[in-house]
Amino acid sequence: MIKFTRLSSKQIRHLAALSRAAFLRSVERGQIDADTDQDQWRREHQAEACGLPGQHSLTVATQGHYLLILGHWLAMLGDGGAAFEAFMHSGEDEQRRRQLMHRLAGEVARLACLWRTQRGLADDEAARQAWNYATAIGHDKAAGRPLPQLTLTELEQLAWTLAARVGSQVAKAKKAAAA
């Protein structure tokens, strides 16, 4: 089981704004009374969206709940396409894949910054070379398959490998600078 981090304050604000809009839309449609307690209504819907009874506060919700709650509010607001996308990407494997790709992107950015400094490259060229380096490692580890086709295990191994190689290059650069 993957352990997810808590929602960021930006995510909480976004979900709260959507819940407010969904509440107002429900009042406007006559689905609920205007004197309904909005906080209680929001908490009931969040619990329904997450499938976790008793978990009502966004402050205890995790990244694993975010897309489920987001999709719920979007569906209530009538944005079926965006709700569908949120629900489609809400599975544990999809969440893990997103986390790993984010981590991989961070390592690519770190490598691009290092190469920009070391090699005197422009930002876009350093980023392109760093990305090509990461994808080449991925191809080698996965018999030539592109990144989107890597399994979660292969993607995680790629992220660790790239982090180790970037860390090694950063350490060498610091040692050379200190000498």
C-alpha positions as CSV (number, residue, x, y, z in Angstrom):
1,M,0.0,0.0,0.0
2,I,1.4,3.4,-1.0
3,K,1.5,6.1,1.7
4,F,0.3,9.4,0.2
5,T,1.2,12.8,1.6
6,R,-1.5,15.3,2.8
7,L,-3.1,17.8,0.4
8,S,-1.3,21.1,-0.1
9,S,-2.9,24.3,1.0
10,K,-3.3,25.2,-2.7
11,Q,-5.2,21.9,-3.3
12,I,-7.4,22.4,-0.3
13,R,-8.3,26.0,-1.4
14,H,-9.1,24.7,-4.9
15,L,-11.4,21.9,-3.6
16,A,-13.0,24.3,-1.2
17,A,-13.8,26.8,-4.0
18,L,-15.2,24.0,-6.1
19,S,-17.3,22.7,-3.2
20,R,-18.7,26.3,-2.7
21,A,-19.6,26.5,-6.4
22,A,-21.2,23.1,-6.2
23,F,-23.2,24.1,-3.1
24,L,-24.4,27.3,-4.8
25,R,-25.3,25.3,-8.0
26,S,-27.3,22.8,-5.9
27,V,-29.2,25.6,-4.1
28,E,-29.9,27.2,-7.5
29,R,-31.3,24.0,-8.9
30,G,-33.4,23.5,-5.8
31,Q,-31.6,20.3,-4.8
32,I,-30.9,21.6,-1.3
33,D,-32.3,24.4,0.8
34,A,-30.3,27.6,1.0
35,D,-30.3,27.3,4.8
36,T,-28.4,24.0,4.7
37,D,-25.2,24.0,6.7
38,Q,-22.6,24.3,3.9
39,D,-19.7,22.9,5.9
40,Q,-21.7,19.8,6.9
41,W,-22.9,19.3,3.3
42,R,-19.3,19.6,2.0
43,R,-18.0,17.1,4.5
44,E,-20.7,14.6,3.7
45,H,-19.9,14.9,0.0
46,Q,-16.2,14.6,0.6
47,A,-16.7,11.4,2.6
48,E,-18.9,10.1,-0.2
49,A,-16.4,11.0,-2.8
50,C,-13.5,9.3,-1.0
51,G,-15.4,6.2,0.0
52,L,-14.0,6.6,3.5
53,P,-16.8,7.1,6.1
54,G,-15.7,9.3,8.9
55,Q,-13.0,11.1,6.9
56,H,-14.6,14.5,6.5
57,S,-11.9,17.1,6.7
58,L,-9.7,18.1,3.8
59,T,-6.9,18.6,6.3
60,V,-6.7,14.8,6.7
61,A,-7.3,13.9,3.1
62,T,-4.2,12.7,1.1
63,Q,-3.0,12.8,-2.5
64,G,-4.8,9.5,-3.0
65,H,-8.1,11.2,-2.3
66,Y,-7.5,14.4,-4.2
67,L,-8.7,13.3,-7.7
68,L,-11.7,11.5,-6.3
69,I,-12.9,14.6,-4.5
70,L,-12.0,16.8,-7.5
71,G,-13.9,14.5,-9.8
72,H,-16.9,14.5,-7.5
73,W,-17.1,18.3,-7.4
74,L,-16.6,18.6,-11.2
75,A,-19.3,16.2,-11.8
76,M,-21.7,18.1,-9.5
77,L,-20.8,21.3,-11.5
78,G,-21.6,19.6,-14.8
79,D,-18.1,19.3,-16.1
80,G,-18.4,15.6,-17.1
81,G,-15.2,15.6,-19.3
82,A,-12.9,17.0,-16.5
83,A,-14.6,14.7,-13.9
84,F,-14.1,11.7,-16.1
85,E,-10.4,12.6,-16.5
86,A,-10.0,13.0,-12.7
87,F,-11.7,9.7,-12.0
88,M,-9.6,7.9,-14.7
89,H,-6.4,9.1,-13.1
90,S,-7.4,8.5,-9.5
91,G,-6.3,4.9,-9.1
92,E,-3.4,4.0,-6.8
93,D,-1.2,3.0,-9.8
94,E,-1.9,6.2,-11.6
95,Q,-1.2,8.2,-8.5
96,R,2.1,6.4,-8.0
97,R,3.0,6.9,-11.7
98,R,2.3,10.6,-11.4
99,Q,4.5,10.8,-8.3
100,L,7.4,8.9,-10.0
101,M,7.1,11.1,-13.2
102,H,7.2,14.2,-11.0
103,R,10.3,12.9,-9.2
104,L,11.9,12.0,-12.5
105,A,11.2,15.5,-13.9
106,G,12.8,17.0,-10.8
107,E,16.0,14.9,-11.3
108,V,16.0,15.9,-15.0
109,A,15.7,19.6,-14.0
110,R,18.5,19.2,-11.5
111,L,20.7,17.6,-14.1
112,A,19.9,20.3,-16.6
113,C,20.9,23.0,-14.1
114,L,24.2,21.2,-13.5
115,W,24.9,20.8,-17.2
116,R,23.9,24.4,-18.0
117,T,26.6,25.5,-15.6
118,Q,29.2,23.0,-16.4
119,R,28.9,22.9,-20.1
120,G,27.7,26.5,-20.7
121,L,24.5,25.4,-22.4
122,A,21.4,27.5,-22.9
123,D,18.5,26.5,-20.7
124,D,16.5,24.8,-23.4
125,E,19.5,22.8,-24.7
126,A,20.5,21.7,-21.2
127,A,16.9,20.6,-20.5
128,R,16.8,18.7,-23.9
129,Q,20.1,16.9,-23.2
130,A,19.1,16.0,-19.7
131,W,15.7,14.6,-20.9
132,N,17.4,12.6,-23.6
133,Y,19.9,11.2,-21.1
134,A,17.0,10.1,-18.8
135,T,15.0,8.5,-21.6
136,A,18.1,6.7,-22.9
137,I,18.6,5.2,-19.4
138,G,14.9,4.2,-19.4
139,H,15.2,2.6,-22.8
140,D,18.2,0.6,-21.7
141,K,16.5,-0.6,-18.5
142,A,13.2,-1.5,-20.3
143,A,14.4,-3.1,-23.6
144,G,13.7,-0.1,-25.7
145,R,10.2,0.7,-24.5
146,P,9.3,4.4,-24.1
147,L,8.7,5.9,-20.7
148,P,4.9,5.8,-20.8
149,Q,5.1,2.0,-21.2
150,L,7.4,1.3,-18.3
151,T,6.0,-0.6,-15.4
152,L,5.9,1.2,-12.0
153,T,8.9,-0.9,-10.8
154,E,10.9,0.1,-13.9
155,L,9.9,3.7,-13.5
156,E,10.9,3.7,-9.9
157,Q,14.3,2.1,-10.8
158,L,14.8,4.7,-13.4
159,A,14.1,7.5,-10.9
160,W,16.5,6.0,-8.4
161,T,19.2,5.5,-11.0
162,L,18.9,9.0,-12.3
163,A,18.9,10.4,-8.8
164,A,22.1,8.5,-8.0
165,R,23.8,9.5,-11.2
166,V,22.8,13.2,-10.8
167,G,23.9,13.1,-7.2
168,S,27.3,11.7,-8.2
169,Q,27.8,14.4,-10.8
170,V,26.8,17.1,-8.3
171,A,29.2,15.7,-5.7
172,K,32.0,15.7,-8.3
173,A,31.2,19.3,-9.3
174,K,31.3,20.4,-5.7
175,K,34.6,18.6,-5.1
176,A,36.1,20.2,-8.2
177,A,34.9,23.6,-7.1
178,A,36.4,23.2,-3.7
179,A,39.8,22.2,-5.0
